[in-house]
Every structure is written in structure tokens, then in C-alpha cells.
Amino acid sequence: MTVMTPGSNIPLAAARVTVDVAAPVRLDVSGLLLTGDGKVRSDDDFIFYNQPSGPGVTYRSGGGAAPDAITVDTAAVPAGIEKIVVTASPDAAGQTFQGIEPTATLRDADSGSVLATFTPPRLGTETALVVMEIYLRNGQWKARAVGQGYADGLAGIATDFGVTVEEPAPAPAAPPQPVAPPHPGTPPQPVAPPPPAMQPRVTPPAPAPGTGKVNLDKGRVSLQKNQTVSLVKGGRPLLSRVKMGLGWEPAYRGADIDLDASVIAYGPQRNHIDSCYFGKLTILNGAIKHSGDNLTGEGAGDDEVIVVDLGHLPQEVTGLVFTVNSFSGQKFNQVAKAYCRLLDATTEEELVRFDLTNAEPQTGVMMAKLIRQFTGEWEMTAMGDFVKARTVRNMVKPAAQAL
């Protein structure tokens, strides 16, 4: 492994490489495909969380539990693209890099082995940073440590590399009013100052419907698909025992339906650690426990319950995905009122609820995920993503990709 310094470069021994950027706070990481003149060809060459893939370049969210990353497949980069720059900026608006020194790690994307690391030195008021670049020189792909900072954030990077910026439209001018000639001896009237200069701004794509983040300060939260709640109340993270209750009923007075609720535990590299389900009711030294299998779905209340002791989960566990499968092969369009809800295991207070409103003719669904943040608290995101999978074993791969 090479420890890089600003300006140093190494040849790439792998065709597919990943650059992730970690810091004590959450960062937004992006990649830009540049031509020989150092510019993007269009906005499609800007790869980030709202546009996660482009030719030969993809973005991966760490979900707050792991660093965001950019993967470059040099064999798939189109002709005319000579450089991919990897940028980072703090997620919190207006935050600088002062005291939150980031580290970029260059890995072989297939094996995960570390090729190099780079920590930009002497950062201060920068709010965005070009961390590293993957570039083509004399037919050889290489990586260079950069560490160039911008005090004007993403707009500065956009301006430098040709990403479209938009100036807000000026307010329409008021129509001229007739002015009576002044009487003799009337002092001149002050002239209104011109409007302030317009500031360029980057125009990101609109967020997907339902996205957004809330906390528990106002009581129970009802989530929509893709919405996230931070498990923080009164400024303090919830690190006690919680219950994830999952329930369902047969649709339209149908036959009994046997669904199986499970939770899959992952590490920081989306590596599968263990799964808790009806055949393995306790994992991780008792930090996660399953209530057992419900064979019908009949009756009020939760059909299956998974208890998670957040405070006693091993540090290596950074993500949990809660799933429901139909082992018997019945599809979810034969299910009614499927939901998941998170409760405080001590008080039985319902904290978060997600009702699955749309069903698909599939045998598996990822209901929700819990992600441990760098700062220690957990976040829950409603998913509602259907897959073809009758057992939890077949859910491990798609759930990892969804983290």
C-alpha cells in the first residue's frame, strides 16, 4: 500500500478501482468525467447521489455508516475522457474542512485490497475538495493525489469543470411611472441603488418523492418510501433495545399466508455478518433476537417481532436490513396491510411506522434498513423494494446492494 502526498501518482494495477473518502463527519462524494480540456462534456458527466451512474463511473452511498465512494471501470470509460476527478464536501451546509481532515482510500474494486491512501494536509476554510484523480497518460491509467480546496463549495468546482450553473432570474422591473417635473427649489430625490449582483448556483436534480429526514422530537413518525428518520430524541441518540414489528394479512379474504420476517446484519464494506430468522432466532451474542415463525398472518398486531439491542451490537455491525419472504411462493399482491414498525422495547411506545402501500407479484420485500452513522446514532429508512427471493439467504445480495 502506498501513502500518497499532494501531487504524487501511482500506476493502476487494477482495471476497476474505487475511491472512498472518510472523515469524522458525513461527506458528499462525487465524480466528474473530464475531457482533455479539463471540462465535462455535459451535466451527464457529473456523478453523485442523485445521478449515481455514468459511462464507466458509478457512485455508491455509504448511508452514513461507511464512506461514500466513486468506482471507475477504466475499460468502460468512453474515448475522449482523459480524467475522472473525485471530489468531497461536508454534508452540513456551510461546514468547512477545518478540523475534519478527510482520508481517501484507493482500492481494487474487485478484491477490495487497498492500493493507496491520501490525507490532504493543511485544510482550513475549504468547503469542497478535489481529493484524487484517475487519469490516462500515454495509454496507462494512473491515480494522482490532488488535495485542491475550494472556499466556494460545489459551485466553485462546477465552474472550474463546466457543470451547468444557473443564475436566478432577476425580479421583473417595475414599469416606468410618469414623474412630474419638480417645483423650483425642490431638492433632488435619492436614486434607488441597483439590485445586488446575481450569484451563480448549481441546480441539483429534484429529490425523489418521499425523500427527506426527520427525528423523533415530535413523537411517532410515519414514513413514506425512501424517507429517513434519525433515531435521535431531544438531541440524544436512541441506543437502547428496540423492537421491529412486522405484520401482514391475507388479501381479499384469501387463504392463510406464511411469510417469514428476518434481519440481515452487515459490516462497513457491505459484508454479510449474520442473519436472524425463524431458523436462527438469536445472533450476535443475543444483541438480535427473533420471536419465531407465524404460519398464517391472522390476528391483530405484529405477526413477527425482531428485538435489537442497539447499544450492544458489535461495532463491526453498521447496517441492518429487515426483510419479509414468502417461502411457500405466494406473491405479495396476495398480501394486505403489510407494515413494519419500530418500538421502544422498554416502554412499548411506537416510534416509527411504515405501511407498504403498493405490492408487486414477487416473493421478497426489503421493508426497512437501519444504518449506524459516523457519529454513533442510527437512522431508519423505509424501503419497500421487492425482489425475487423466497428465503433470507437469497436476500443477502440485493439487501447489500441497497445499503
N, C-alpha and C positions, 0 to 999 in steps of 0.2 A: 504493500500500500504506500502511496506517495502522499506526503503532506505538502500541499502546494502553497505558494506565495503569490502575491499580485504579479500578473504578467507571465508566470511560469506556465508551461504547457507539457502535455504528455500525449504520445500517440495512443489511439484507442485499440485495445486488443480484442474488443468485442464489437460486433455489428450493431447490437442493441444495448443501449446504456440508459440508465435512469439517474437523474439528478434530483435528490430531495434536499430541502432546506429546512433546518430545525432551529428553533430559538426558544427562549423561555416563555414567549407569548405566541399566540397563533398568527401565522403569516399567510398571506395570499401569494401563491407562486404562479407564474405564468411563463409561457414560452413564445418567442416570435421567430418566424422563418424569414430570413433576410436574403436578398439578392446581393450581387457583387457591389452594388452601390450603397449597401447598408440600409435598405428600406424594405418594408413588406410590399408584396405585390397588391394586396387588398386587405380588408379587415378580416378575411377568412384565414389569414396567416397569423392571427393573434389567438393563441390557445390558452384558455383559462377556464375557471369553474363554470361559466355559462356557455362556453364553446369548447368542450373538452377534447375534441379531436380534429386533426388536420392531416394533410399528407405527410406521413412518416413521423408525426409528433402527436403525443397524447398527454392529457393532464389527468392526474389521479389525486382525488381528495383524501387526506388522511382523517377527515372527520373530526379533527381536533385531538384525536388520540395518537396520531402519527403525523409526521410532516407531509405536507402536500409535495407532489413530485411531478416532474416532466420526464417522459420517456421518449427517446429519439431512436427510431429504426433507420440507421443511415442508409440501408439498402432500399428503403422506400421513400427517401427524401427526393422530391422531384428535381429534374435537371434545372439549373438556374438558381437553385437555392444553395448558397455557399456557407451559411452560418445560421445556427439556432442559438439565440441568447435566452438564458434563464434568468428571470427577474423575481424579486420578492419585495413585499411591502407589508408592514404591520396591518393586521385586520382592523384594529381600532382606528377610527378616523382621527387624523392629526398626530398620531403617535410617531415618534422618531425612533431611530435605531440606537439612540443614546442608552447605554447600559443593557441592551438586549442583543448582544453580539450573535449573529446567526452563523451556522456552520452548514456548508453544502457538502453532501456526500455523493460521490460518483460511483455508481455500481454497475456491474454486469447485470443487465435486466433479466437475463435468463437464469443465471446461477445465484444472483443476489450477492456475489462476492464484492467486497469494497475495492475499488481501483484507486481512489484518491479522496482526500478531504481538503476543504479550504475554508478558513475563517477570515473574512476581511478585517483588517486591523483599523484602528483609529476612526471609528464611526462616531458621528455626533448628531447633527441636525438633519441628516438624510431621512426622508420618508419613503424612499424607494431605492432599489439597488439592482444593478446588473451584476449578478453573482458569478456566473460562469457562462462560457460559450462553447458550443460544439461546432467546429468549423472544418472546412475542406481545404487542404493545401497540397498542391502537386499530386492529386489523386489519393491522398491519405487523410482520413478523418482524425482529428485531434481534439483535445479538450484544453481550454485555457482558463485559468483563474483570472477574474477581472476585478470585482470589488468596486465598481464605479457607482457613486451615490448620486441621488437627485434630491434636492430640497423641495422640489415642487411635485413630488409624488408621481402617480401614474401618468398625469398629464405631461410631465417632462419627458418620460420615456416614450410616450405616444408621439410627441412632437419630434423627437430625435429619429424615431424609426418609421414614421409615416403612417401610424394608425390614425384613422379619421378622428378629427376633433371637431366639435360643433360650437359655434358661438351663439349664445342665446339671442333670440330676436329682440331688437330694441322695441321699446314701447312705442306705439303709433304716436306720431306728433300731433299735437292739438292743432286744429285748423286755425289759420291766422284770424285774429279778431281786428275789426276796424279800430283804429286808435284816433281819438280826437286830437287835433293839434293842441299843444299845451298853451295855457294862457301865458301872457308875458310875465316873466319873473318866477314861473314855476320851476323848482329845482329839478334836475334830470333824475329820472327814476332808475333804480338799480336794475342791471341786466341779470337775468337768472343764469347761474353757472351752467356750463354744458354738462350732460349726463356723464357719469363715470365711464371709463373705458371698459369695454366688454372683456371678460376673461374667458379664454377657451376652456372647454371642459370635455372630458371623454364621455361618450354616450354608451354605457353598457347596455346589453340586451335586457329586455324586461324580465323580471324574475318569473319563474313558473308559478301558475296559480297555486295557492295554498302554502307557498314557502314563507318563511319568517320564523322568528324566535321569540319566545315569551319565557317567563319564570313562574314560580308558584306563589308569588306575593299576594295575588288576588283570589287565591283559593283554587278549586279544581279547574283544570284546563281540559277543554275538549278540542282535540287536534283534528285537522284535516290532513289528507295525504300529503306527505313531504314536509309537513310543518314540524318544527323542533321546539321542545321545551327544555330549558335549563333547570336541572333539579336543584335549584337554589331558592331558599325562602328566607327573607329578612337578611339577605347578604351572607347567609351561611349555607354551604353545600349540604345536601342530604346524603349522609354516609351511613345510614342505619339499615336495618332489614326492611326490604320491600317485597311485595307480592305482585307478580304479574298474573292476573286472572285472564283466562281466555274462554270464551263461550260461543255457542252456536246452537241452532235448532234446525231440524229438517224443514225444507222449504215446502210450502203449499200442502201441509198435512201429509208429507211424504213419509217414507219408511225411516226407521231409525238410521242414524248415520254415525259411523265410528271414525272420528278424527283424532289425531294424536298431536298434542302440543309439545314443543321441545324448545330448548335454548342451546345455541352453539356459541362457544367461547373462543375468542381469537386473541392473538398477540399483536404487537405493533406492526409487524410486516404482513398482516392478514393471515398469519399462520394459524392453522387449526390446533387448538389446545385440547378441547374435550367437548362432548355433547351430553346434555341431560335430557332424558326422555323416559317413556314408560318402562323401557328395558334397563335403564341405568338411572335410578331415582336420586342418587346423590353423587356429586362430583366436587372436585377442588376442596377436599377435606371438609366437606359439609357446608361450604360457602353457598352452594346452589343445591336446592332440593326440589323434587317433583312430587306432586300429590298423588300420582297414579293415574291409570288409564280410565277414561269414561267411555263406555261402549255404545252409548245411544245418543247423547246430546239432549236428552229430555230433561225437563225440570228447569226451574228458575235458578238464576245465579250462575257463577262460574262453573264451567264443565271441568276444567283442569287448571291447577294453580302451580306456579313455579315461584319458590321463595328464594330471594337473592340477598345475601348479606354483603352489601356494597363495601362496608368497612373492612371486611375480612377476605375480600377477593385478593388473590396474589397480584403483585404489581405487574407481572407479565401479562395479565388479562387486561386488555384495553378496549375490547369490543364484545358485545353480546347481541346476537340476533335471535329474536323469538319467531318461531315458525309453527305452522299447522299443516299437517299432511293427512291425506286420505289413503290409508294403507289398502283399503278394500277397493280402491279405484273409483269411487264416486267423485263426481266433479263438484266444484264449488258453486256452480249455478244450481245445485240441488241443496244448497245450504242457505238458511235465512238468519239474519240478525247476528252475523259473526262480528266479534269485537275483541279488543283487548283493553285492559285497564290496569293501571299501576296504583297500588295501595300502600300506605304506611302499615307495615306488618304489626306494629305495636298498637296503634290506635284504630286500625281498620278504616282509616279515612281514605277515601278515593282521591287520588292526586291528579291522575291524567287518564283520559279515556279516548279511544279511537274506535269509531264504528266503521266497519267495512261496508261501504255503500254500493260498490259495484263488484260483481262477481264475474269470473271467467271460467270456461269449461276446462279447468286444469285441476291437478291433484295436489298441488302445494301452493302455499302462500307465505311470504315473509311479511309478518304483521308489523313489527317494530324493531328498532335497534337502540341499544344503549351504548354510548361512546364516552370513554373517560378522556377528559380534557387535560392539556398540559398542566393546568392549574389545580387539578385534582378532582373537580366536580364532574358529575355525569350529565349527559344530555340524552334525551329520548326523542327519537324521530319516528313519526308514523310512516309506514312504508306501503303496505297493501299491494305488493308486487307478486304476481302469480307466476309459477313455474311448473314444468312437468316433473314432478318428483313425489313418489309415494312414500318415501322413508326419509328420516332426518339425514341419513348418510348421503342421499342424493341432493340434499340441500346445502351441504358444506361448501361446495364450489360456488354456486350462484350467490350464496349469502356473503362469502368473502369478497366477491366482486362488487357487492352492493355497499360495502363498508365505506 
